[in-house]
Amino acid sequence: MATFAMSDQLLVIIDPGARQTDGESVRIAKDVLSAGAAAKVCLPQGPEEFARALGRRGSRRPVVVGDDTALLRAVSLLHRERELAGCALSVVPVGETLTLAASLGLPTGAVAAARAVLDGAERRLDLLADDSGGLVLGGLAIPPAPVRVPTPAPMAGAARPWYRSLVRTLAPRPTRLSAIPTPGPTRLRVEVDGEALVDLDQPVESLSLAPATGGLAELEVHPLSVGAQAGPLRASGRTVTVTGPDFRYRADAAVSGPVRRRTWRVAERAWGLVLPAHG
């Protein structure tokens, strides 16, 4: 893994969602980064300004402060500009949805994540690219199970009376679920490197796919159980194609579809993420 010098120049792009969700963590991350390196801080107001800032980074190493959506946006932008292979991306996870960031090995505390930016090492990772231009960094699932939206963290410091009253008002509300219908078993043809693993005559309850190591993706298919419990079918390969009636899938933090056919191919060591050096 490539390591970095403390003298590196950083471009710190702070996603607007992070500023709105957890301004205190953003402030801490900015202070740590600015104390440890020459850091230019960018505060884009939306996706277009985010893309413009990343595209004008020059020789500065990009650091994204934001949630899983901001991470995916940065990787997709670099991929679209054909600059992903030559860029080491750093991320300080801040926001509501940090599942992908944590699964990739990024610290989810502001101080630890900022220190990893300064002292960490680049690790080259595989990803999945689909035939519509989409990318998968962590994994995908069919059908897309509902995702729990975490309750926002309380404000730092002593709460004012009006805020405590607001918290009491909101507290009884249950954790929300994304409004995605949960379909029943579906019939899919699943091919791995051109060979059928499941065909349309076998109903499928669920399917999961994720980049593994060595340029391979790991696939797990759960056929519909009839009578005795049916075990999952597992396979590894470089290309996976799913065909069938209209289906949706969750790729990392986003739901796509409906589609009738989608092919994912492994791109080996396609992108670089700065992780703690001891990881």
C-alpha positions as CSV (number, residue, x, y, z in Angstrom):
1,M,0.0,0.0,0.0
2,A,1.3,3.5,-0.9
3,T,1.8,5.8,2.1
4,F,1.6,9.6,2.1
5,A,3.8,12.4,3.4
6,M,2.5,14.9,6.0
7,S,3.5,17.7,3.5
8,D,0.9,16.5,1.0
9,Q,-1.5,19.2,-0.2
10,L,-5.2,18.3,0.4
11,L,-8.4,19.4,-1.2
12,V,-11.1,18.9,1.4
13,I,-14.5,18.8,-0.1
14,I,-17.2,19.0,2.6
15,D,-20.5,17.7,1.3
16,P,-23.5,19.9,2.2
17,G,-25.3,16.9,3.7
18,A,-22.5,16.4,6.2
19,R,-22.6,20.1,7.2
20,Q,-26.4,19.8,7.8
21,T,-26.3,16.5,9.6
22,D,-23.3,16.8,11.9
23,G,-21.6,20.2,11.9
24,E,-19.5,19.4,14.9
25,S,-17.9,16.3,13.3
26,V,-17.2,18.4,10.2
27,R,-15.5,21.1,12.3
28,I,-13.4,18.5,14.1
29,A,-12.3,16.8,10.9
30,K,-11.4,20.2,9.3
31,D,-9.3,21.2,12.3
32,V,-7.4,17.9,12.4
33,L,-6.7,18.0,8.6
34,S,-5.7,21.7,8.6
35,A,-3.3,21.1,11.5
36,G,-1.6,18.2,9.8
37,A,-1.4,19.3,6.2
38,A,-1.7,22.1,3.7
39,A,-5.5,21.9,3.2
40,K,-7.7,23.9,0.9
41,V,-11.3,23.6,2.1
42,C,-14.2,23.6,-0.4
43,L,-17.9,24.0,0.6
44,P,-20.0,23.0,-2.4
45,Q,-23.7,23.8,-2.3
46,G,-24.8,20.9,-4.4
47,P,-23.7,18.0,-6.8
48,E,-22.7,20.4,-9.6
49,E,-20.3,22.4,-7.4
50,F,-19.1,19.1,-5.8
51,A,-18.2,17.8,-9.3
52,R,-16.5,21.1,-10.3
53,A,-14.4,21.2,-7.1
54,L,-13.2,17.6,-7.6
55,G,-12.4,18.2,-11.2
56,R,-10.3,21.2,-10.4
57,R,-8.2,19.5,-7.7
58,G,-5.0,19.8,-9.7
59,S,-2.1,18.1,-7.8
60,R,-4.0,18.2,-4.4
61,R,-5.1,14.9,-2.9
62,P,-8.9,14.9,-2.7
63,V,-10.6,14.3,0.7
64,V,-14.4,13.9,0.8
65,V,-16.1,14.7,4.1
66,G,-19.6,13.1,3.8
67,D,-21.7,10.0,3.9
68,D,-21.9,6.9,1.6
69,T,-23.7,8.9,-1.1
70,A,-20.9,11.5,-1.2
71,L,-18.3,8.7,-1.4
72,L,-20.1,7.0,-4.3
73,R,-20.5,10.4,-6.1
74,A,-16.8,11.0,-5.9
75,V,-15.9,7.6,-7.2
76,S,-18.4,7.8,-10.0
77,L,-17.2,11.3,-11.1
78,L,-13.5,10.1,-11.2
79,H,-14.6,7.0,-13.1
80,R,-16.5,9.1,-15.6
81,E,-13.5,11.3,-16.2
82,R,-11.2,8.3,-16.5
83,E,-9.2,9.5,-13.6
84,L,-10.0,6.8,-11.0
85,A,-6.9,4.7,-11.6
86,G,-4.5,7.5,-10.9
87,C,-6.3,9.0,-7.9
88,A,-6.1,8.1,-4.2
89,L,-9.3,9.1,-2.6
90,S,-9.6,9.9,1.1
91,V,-12.9,10.0,3.0
92,V,-13.9,11.2,6.4
93,P,-17.4,9.6,6.9
94,V,-19.9,12.1,8.3
95,G,-23.7,11.8,7.9
96,E,-26.6,9.5,8.4
97,T,-25.6,6.6,6.2
98,L,-22.1,5.3,6.8
99,T,-22.6,1.5,6.2
100,L,-20.6,1.4,3.0
101,A,-17.8,3.5,4.5
102,A,-17.5,1.2,7.5
103,S,-17.6,-2.0,5.4
104,L,-14.6,-0.7,3.4
105,G,-12.5,-0.2,6.6
106,L,-12.9,3.5,7.1
107,P,-13.1,4.7,10.7
108,T,-16.4,6.4,11.4
109,G,-15.2,8.7,14.1
110,A,-14.1,12.2,12.9
111,V,-10.8,12.3,14.6
112,A,-9.7,8.7,13.7
113,A,-10.9,9.2,10.1
114,A,-9.0,12.5,9.7
115,R,-5.9,10.9,11.2
116,A,-6.1,8.1,8.7
117,V,-6.2,10.7,5.9
118,L,-2.9,12.1,7.2
119,D,-1.1,8.9,8.3
120,G,-2.8,6.2,6.2
121,A,-2.0,4.2,3.1
122,E,-3.6,3.8,-0.2
123,R,-5.2,0.4,-0.9
124,R,-6.3,-0.6,-4.4
125,L,-9.8,-2.1,-4.4
126,D,-11.9,-4.0,-6.9
127,L,-15.3,-2.8,-7.9
128,L,-18.2,-3.9,-10.1
129,A,-19.1,-1.9,-13.2
130,D,-22.5,-2.6,-14.9
131,D,-23.6,-2.2,-18.5
132,S,-25.4,1.0,-17.8
133,G,-22.4,2.8,-16.4
134,G,-23.2,2.1,-12.7
135,L,-20.6,1.2,-10.1
136,V,-20.8,-1.1,-7.0
137,L,-18.2,-0.7,-4.4
138,G,-19.6,-2.7,-1.5
139,G,-22.3,-5.0,-2.8
140,L,-25.8,-5.4,-4.3
141,A,-28.9,-7.2,-3.4
142,I,-32.0,-8.5,-5.2
143,P,-34.7,-7.7,-4.0
144,P,-33.6,-4.4,-2.4
145,A,-34.4,-4.8,1.3
146,P,-35.7,-1.7,3.2
147,V,-32.8,0.2,4.8
148,R,-33.2,1.7,8.2
149,V,-32.7,5.4,8.4
150,P,-30.9,6.2,11.7
151,T,-32.1,8.8,14.1
152,P,-30.0,12.0,13.9
153,A,-27.4,12.4,16.7
154,P,-28.3,14.9,19.4
155,M,-26.7,18.3,19.3
156,A,-23.4,18.8,21.1
157,G,-23.4,20.8,24.3
158,A,-26.3,21.7,26.7
159,A,-29.6,21.6,25.0
160,R,-31.9,24.6,25.2
161,P,-35.4,24.0,26.7
162,W,-37.1,24.3,23.3
163,Y,-34.7,21.7,21.9
164,R,-35.3,19.3,24.8
165,S,-39.1,19.7,24.2
166,L,-38.5,19.0,20.5
167,V,-36.5,15.9,21.3
168,R,-39.3,14.6,23.6
169,T,-41.8,15.2,20.8
170,L,-39.8,13.3,18.2
171,A,-38.4,10.6,20.4
172,P,-41.3,8.1,20.3
173,R,-41.2,8.0,16.5
174,P,-40.0,4.6,15.3
175,T,-37.0,4.2,13.0
176,R,-38.2,4.9,9.4
177,L,-37.9,2.4,6.6
178,S,-37.3,3.3,3.0
179,A,-40.5,3.1,1.0
180,I,-39.5,0.2,-1.2
181,P,-42.0,-2.5,-1.9
182,T,-40.8,-6.0,-0.8
183,P,-41.7,-8.3,-3.6
184,G,-42.1,-12.1,-3.3
185,P,-40.0,-14.7,-5.0
186,T,-39.1,-13.9,-8.6
187,R,-37.9,-16.0,-11.5
188,L,-34.4,-15.0,-12.7
189,R,-31.8,-16.4,-14.9
190,V,-28.4,-15.9,-13.3
191,E,-25.2,-16.5,-15.3
192,V,-21.7,-16.5,-14.0
193,D,-19.0,-16.2,-16.7
194,G,-21.6,-17.3,-19.3
195,E,-22.7,-20.4,-17.4
196,A,-26.2,-20.6,-15.9
197,L,-26.3,-20.9,-12.1
198,V,-30.1,-20.5,-11.8
199,D,-32.6,-20.5,-14.6
200,L,-36.1,-19.1,-15.0
201,D,-37.8,-22.3,-13.9
202,Q,-36.4,-21.9,-10.3
203,P,-38.0,-19.1,-8.2
204,V,-35.5,-17.1,-6.3
205,E,-36.0,-15.5,-2.9
206,S,-32.9,-13.3,-2.9
207,L,-29.5,-12.7,-4.5
208,S,-26.4,-10.9,-3.3
209,L,-23.2,-10.0,-5.2
210,A,-20.0,-8.3,-4.1
211,P,-16.5,-7.7,-5.3
212,A,-14.1,-10.1,-3.6
213,T,-10.4,-10.3,-4.2
214,G,-8.2,-11.3,-7.1
215,G,-10.5,-9.9,-9.7
216,L,-13.5,-12.1,-8.8
217,A,-17.0,-11.3,-7.5
218,E,-18.8,-13.5,-5.0
219,L,-22.4,-14.5,-5.7
220,E,-24.9,-16.0,-3.4
221,V,-28.4,-17.1,-4.5
222,H,-31.2,-18.3,-2.2
223,P,-33.7,-20.4,-4.2
224,L,-37.3,-20.6,-2.9
225,S,-37.6,-23.3,-0.3
226,V,-40.3,-25.9,-1.0
227,G,-40.7,-28.4,1.8
228,A,-37.1,-29.0,3.0
229,Q,-34.9,-26.0,3.5
230,A,-33.0,-25.2,0.3
231,G,-29.4,-24.2,0.7
232,P,-27.9,-21.2,-1.0
233,L,-26.1,-21.5,-4.2
234,R,-22.6,-19.8,-4.3
235,A,-20.3,-19.0,-7.1
236,S,-17.4,-16.8,-8.0
237,G,-16.6,-15.2,-11.4
238,R,-15.6,-12.1,-13.3
239,T,-19.0,-11.5,-15.0
240,V,-22.5,-11.9,-13.6
241,T,-25.6,-11.4,-15.7
242,V,-29.2,-11.4,-14.3
243,T,-32.2,-11.7,-16.6
244,G,-35.9,-11.9,-15.8
245,P,-39.1,-10.0,-15.3
246,D,-38.8,-6.4,-14.1
247,F,-36.6,-6.4,-11.0
248,R,-35.0,-3.8,-8.8
249,Y,-31.7,-4.0,-7.0
250,R,-29.9,-2.1,-4.3
251,A,-26.3,-1.3,-5.2
252,D,-24.5,0.1,-2.1
253,A,-26.7,3.1,-1.0
254,A,-29.0,3.4,-4.1
255,V,-31.9,1.4,-5.5
256,S,-32.0,1.0,-9.3
257,G,-34.6,-0.4,-11.7
258,P,-36.9,-1.9,-12.7
259,V,-34.8,-3.6,-15.4
260,R,-35.0,-6.9,-17.2
261,R,-31.3,-7.5,-17.7
262,R,-28.1,-6.3,-16.1
263,T,-24.5,-7.4,-16.4
264,W,-21.8,-6.7,-13.8
265,R,-18.1,-7.1,-14.5
266,V,-15.3,-7.0,-12.0
267,A,-12.8,-4.2,-12.5
268,E,-9.7,-5.4,-10.6
269,R,-7.8,-2.8,-8.4
270,A,-9.8,-0.1,-10.2
271,W,-9.7,2.5,-7.4
272,G,-7.6,3.6,-4.5
273,L,-8.9,4.4,-1.0
274,V,-6.7,5.7,1.8
275,L,-7.2,3.5,4.9
276,P,-5.5,3.3,8.3
277,A,-2.0,2.1,7.7
278,H,-2.4,-0.7,10.3
279,G,-5.5,-2.0,8.7
